[in-house]
Amino acid sequence: RQLHFKRKQVSDCIERIGGLECVKVEEPVGSLEIFNYRNKMEFSFHVDPDDGFTLGLHSRGRFDDIFDLQRCYLQSETSNRIIAWIRDFVKRENIPVYDVKFHHGFMRFVVIRQAKRTNQLMVNLVTNYGEFPDRQKLVRDMRQAFPEISTIIHNQNGQKSNIAVGEREQILYGTGYIEEILFQSRFRIRANSFFQTNTLQTESLYRTGFELLQPKKSDTLLDLYCGGGSITILIAPFVTRAVGVELVGAAIRAARENAALNEISNVEFIESDTTDFLRNAYTPESKFDIIVVDPPRVGLHPKTLKRLIEIQPEKLLYISCNPATFARDVKELVTAGYELPRVVPVDMFPHTMHIEIVGLLTRR
């Protein structure tokens, strides 16, 4: 029933926002797992005047209301036990919790990442500035309680912005990363790396895109908003050359690391804003047969969209996490001479309103 409504959401956006009545919306690709499917969850600390503090998730629409989480159905049961253990440890050791209103205290977030294929598990503790009190006791006790933990990280973030990303990072135990497998390729994931959060369904998403794309060995490919480079790396063996472009430097470093890890030599990763790259670095001599775009929820920047229309690639694979901005952008592309015969919704996040879309635009 969820898939029925998600398909309707996509159809409505394409018809009403995009004005496209001849696009076939396929039946959604359902998630292989509907519970415990996430490989990453962020949990927040919050000062509570009644109970001292809470550790859990935000109440809907509230940045300043965190409820104590007893069980989450989106990540593994092990993560539930780790959160309960950390909550008890912070209480027992009397470690101060960060106050988002007055900006003092220490404990801010716990981020758990757990690979589906390798079962490697990372615990990332994000705090205010300062050394973790009695970190040796923390590591010893946590490892004793959870021997399956592969690595423990301490990230320090003293900024007022309430995000679970560190400015300084220290490895308390292990290698400082976990590894996950997509298809036959291995990807190294660090504490602040971007990686799709539903591992098994990511393969469904990429498989759908690759089947639509049907790349040839003679093709050259440009992957815009490439993130950690997973699409670029996975498709590189099937084309003659692949280039990934991403603004976030940490993501580019991860992409280069993972290309080397998988011995992929025909790829290049460039740290750049997509609009700047298309305006300054893209030349007729570097023309690409295929361009892949996987933008954030706001969709393509208007200048990026305009430049893509000027470049006129033969094939443009558009992967989107927002049906509304997808419909807005493809309307412009179809007006400019592209065809979009069908789109395929892919359900990456069961029990939420979110749905991914994959569509292949080809020049008329």
C-alpha positions in Angstrom: 0.0 0.0 0.0 2.9 2.4 0.7 4.3 1.7 -2.8 0.9 2.5 -4.3 0.9 5.9 -2.7 4.5 6.6 -3.5 3.9 5.8 -7.2 0.9 8.1 -7.2 3.1 10.9 -5.7 5.6 10.5 -8.6 2.8 10.5 -11.2 1.2 13.6 -9.7 4.5 15.5 -9.8 5.4 14.5 -13.3 1.9 15.4 -14.6 1.2 18.6 -12.6 4.6 20.1 -12.1 6.3 18.7 -15.2 3.3 18.9 -17.5 4.3 15.6 -19.0 1.4 13.3 -19.6 3.1 10.6 -21.8 5.8 9.5 -19.3 5.1 6.0 -18.0 5.6 5.6 -14.3 6.7 2.0 -13.7 5.7 0.0 -10.6 8.1 0.9 -7.8 11.0 -1.3 -7.0 10.2 -2.3 -3.4 12.9 -2.4 -0.7 14.4 -5.9 -0.1 14.1 -5.1 3.6 11.4 -3.0 5.2 12.8 -3.1 8.7 16.4 -2.8 10.0 17.4 -1.6 6.6 19.5 1.4 7.5 23.3 1.2 7.7 23.6 4.5 9.5 21.6 6.3 12.2 22.3 9.5 14.2 21.2 9.8 17.8 21.1 13.1 19.7 21.8 14.0 23.3 19.6 16.7 24.9 19.5 18.3 28.3 16.3 17.4 30.1 15.4 19.4 33.3 13.4 16.5 34.7 15.6 13.4 33.8 19.0 15.0 33.4 19.3 14.2 29.7 17.9 12.1 26.9 19.5 10.2 24.1 17.4 9.3 21.1 15.7 10.9 18.1 14.0 14.3 17.5 10.3 14.6 17.9 8.8 15.5 14.5 9.5 19.1 13.6 11.4 19.9 16.8 15.2 20.6 17.1 14.9 21.0 20.9 12.9 17.9 21.8 14.7 14.6 22.0 12.9 11.5 23.3 14.7 8.6 24.9 14.8 5.9 22.3 14.2 2.4 23.6 14.0 0.6 20.2 14.5 1.7 16.6 13.1 -0.5 13.8 15.3 1.0 11.1 18.7 -0.1 12.2 19.8 -3.4 13.8 18.9 -4.6 17.2 22.6 -4.3 18.1 22.4 -0.6 17.6 19.5 -0.4 20.1 21.6 -2.1 22.7 24.6 0.1 22.0 22.5 3.3 22.5 21.1 2.0 25.8 24.6 1.1 26.9 26.0 4.5 26.1 23.1 6.2 27.8 23.9 4.3 31.0 27.6 4.9 30.7 27.2 8.7 30.4 24.9 8.7 33.5 27.2 6.4 35.5 30.3 8.4 34.7 28.5 11.7 35.1 29.6 13.1 31.7 27.9 16.5 31.0 25.5 16.6 28.0 25.6 19.5 25.5 22.9 22.1 25.8 21.9 23.4 22.4 20.4 26.6 23.8 23.3 27.7 26.0 26.0 25.9 24.1 27.9 24.3 26.9 28.4 20.6 27.9 30.1 17.8 26.2 28.1 14.9 24.7 26.4 15.8 21.5 25.7 12.8 19.2 26.2 9.1 18.7 26.4 7.8 15.1 26.3 4.1 14.4 27.3 2.7 11.0 26.9 -1.0 10.4 27.8 -2.7 7.1 25.2 -5.2 5.8 27.6 -7.4 3.8 30.6 -7.4 6.1 28.9 -6.9 9.4 31.6 -4.4 10.4 30.3 -1.8 12.9 31.4 1.7 13.8 30.5 3.8 16.8 31.2 7.5 16.3 30.9 9.7 19.4 30.5 13.4 18.5 31.2 15.8 21.4 32.0 19.4 22.1 35.7 20.3 22.1 37.9 18.4 24.5 39.4 15.0 25.2 37.0 12.2 26.1 37.0 11.7 29.9 38.6 8.3 30.7 38.5 7.2 27.2 40.5 4.0 28.0 37.7 2.9 30.3 35.1 3.7 27.6 36.9 1.7 25.0 37.5 -1.3 27.3 34.0 -1.5 28.6 32.3 -0.9 25.3 34.4 -3.6 23.6 33.7 -6.0 26.4 30.0 -5.4 26.1 30.0 -5.4 22.3 32.9 -7.5 20.8 31.3 -7.1 17.4 32.3 -3.4 17.2 35.1 -2.9 14.6 36.1 0.7 15.3 35.3 3.5 17.8 35.8 7.2 16.7 35.7 10.4 18.7 34.8 13.5 16.6 34.9 17.0 18.2 32.5 19.7 17.0 32.4 23.0 18.9 30.2 24.9 16.4 26.8 26.1 17.3 25.3 24.4 14.2 23.7 21.2 15.5 25.1 18.7 13.1 26.8 15.3 13.7 30.0 16.1 11.9 33.4 16.6 13.5 36.1 19.2 12.9 38.7 17.1 14.7 38.7 13.3 14.6 40.5 10.8 16.8 40.4 7.0 16.4 39.9 5.4 19.8 39.9 1.8 18.6 40.3 0.0 15.3 41.1 1.2 11.8 38.9 4.3 11.8 36.7 2.9 9.0 34.4 0.1 8.0 34.0 -1.6 4.6 30.9 -2.4 2.7 30.3 -4.3 -0.5 28.2 -3.2 -3.4 27.9 -5.8 -6.2 31.5 -7.1 -6.3 33.2 -3.8 -5.2 34.4 -2.9 -1.8 33.9 0.6 -0.3 35.7 2.0 2.7 33.4 4.2 4.8 34.8 6.7 7.4 33.0 8.5 10.1 32.1 11.5 8.0 31.9 9.8 4.6 28.7 9.9 2.5 27.3 6.5 1.6 23.8 5.5 0.7 22.0 4.4 3.9 20.1 1.4 2.5 22.9 -0.9 1.2 20.8 -3.7 -0.3 18.4 -1.2 -2.0 21.3 0.9 -3.3 22.1 -2.1 -5.5 18.5 -2.1 -6.8 18.7 1.7 -7.4 22.0 1.4 -9.3 21.0 -1.7 -11.2 17.8 0.1 -12.4 19.9 3.1 -13.6 22.5 0.9 -15.3 19.8 -1.2 -17.1 18.2 2.0 -18.4 21.6 3.4 -19.4 23.0 0.4 -21.3 26.5 1.9 -21.5 28.9 0.9 -24.3 32.6 0.2 -23.8 33.4 3.1 -26.1 31.4 5.6 -24.0 32.8 8.3 -21.8 30.9 9.2 -18.6 30.6 12.3 -16.4 29.0 11.8 -12.9 27.9 15.1 -11.4 27.2 15.3 -7.6 29.2 12.0 -7.4 29.5 12.0 -3.6 31.8 9.2 -2.5 32.1 8.0 -6.1 30.2 4.7 -5.9 28.3 5.2 -9.2 31.4 6.3 -11.0 33.5 3.4 -9.7 30.8 0.8 -10.4 30.2 1.9 -14.0 33.8 2.6 -14.9 34.7 -1.0 -16.0 31.9 -0.7 -18.6 33.0 2.5 -20.3 36.3 3.8 -21.6 36.6 6.8 -19.2 34.7 8.1 -16.2 34.9 11.4 -14.3 33.2 12.2 -11.0 32.6 15.8 -9.8 31.7 16.7 -6.2 32.0 19.9 -4.1 32.8 18.2 -0.8 36.5 17.5 -0.4 36.1 14.7 2.0 33.9 12.9 -0.4 36.4 13.3 -3.3 39.2 11.9 -1.1 37.0 8.9 -0.2 36.2 8.4 -3.9 39.9 8.4 -4.8 40.6 6.0 -2.0 37.9 3.6 -3.1 38.9 3.7 -6.7 42.4 2.6 -5.7 41.0 0.0 -3.3 39.1 -1.6 -6.3 42.0 -1.1 -8.7 39.9 1.1 -11.0 42.4 3.1 -13.2 40.1 4.8 -15.8 38.4 7.2 -13.4 39.2 10.7 -12.3 37.6 12.6 -9.4 37.5 16.4 -9.4 36.7 18.6 -6.4 34.5 21.4 -7.8 31.1 22.9 -7.8 29.1 21.4 -10.7 28.2 24.7 -12.2 31.8 25.9 -12.1 33.0 22.7 -13.6 30.5 22.8 -16.5 31.3 26.5 -17.1 35.1 26.5 -16.8 36.5 22.9 -17.2 34.1 21.4 -19.7 35.3 21.8 -23.3 34.2 20.4 -26.7 37.3 18.2 -26.6 36.2 16.6 -23.3 32.7 15.9 -24.5 31.0 13.0 -22.7 28.6 10.6 -24.2 26.8 10.0 -20.9 26.1 12.4 -18.0 24.8 11.1 -14.7 23.2 13.5 -12.2 22.2 12.7 -8.6 21.6 16.1 -7.0 20.4 16.9 -3.5 16.7 17.4 -2.8 16.7 21.0 -4.2 17.4 19.5 -7.6 19.7 20.9 -10.3 21.0 24.4 -9.9 19.4 26.6 -12.7 22.9 27.4 -14.2 23.8 23.7 -14.1 20.6 22.8 -15.9 21.1 25.6 -18.5 24.7 24.3 -19.2 23.5 20.7 -19.5 21.0 21.8 -22.2 23.8 23.7 -24.0 26.2 20.7 -23.8 23.5 18.3 -25.2 24.8 14.9 -24.1 23.3 11.9 -25.9 22.2 10.3 -22.7 21.4 12.0 -19.3 20.6 9.6 -16.4 18.8 11.6 -13.7 18.6 10.0 -10.2 16.5 12.0 -7.8 15.3 11.8 -4.2 12.6 14.5 -4.8 9.8 13.9 -7.3 8.9 17.6 -7.3 12.3 19.0 -8.3 12.8 16.1 -10.7 9.6 17.0 -12.5 10.6 20.6 -12.6 14.0 19.9 -14.1 12.9 17.3 -16.7 10.2 19.7 -17.9 13.0 22.0 -19.0 15.0 19.2 -20.6 12.0 17.8 -22.5 11.2 21.4 -23.8 14.9 21.6 -24.9 14.6 18.5 -27.0 14.9 15.4 -24.8 12.7 12.4 -24.5 11.7 10.8 -21.2 9.6 7.7 -22.1 9.5 6.3 -18.5 10.7 6.6 -15.0 11.2 4.0 -12.3 10.5 4.8 -8.6 12.8 2.9 -6.2 11.8 2.7 -2.5 14.9 3.3 -0.5 13.1 4.3 2.8 10.1 2.1 3.7 7.7 3.7 6.3 8.6 7.2 5.2 7.2 9.5 2.5 10.5 9.5 0.5 10.9 7.8 -2.9 13.8 7.8 -5.3 13.3 8.2 -9.1 15.4 7.0 -12.0 14.9 8.3 -15.5 16.9 8.3 -18.7 16.6 11.3 -21.0 17.8 10.9 -24.6 18.1 13.5 -27.3 15.4 13.6 -29.9 
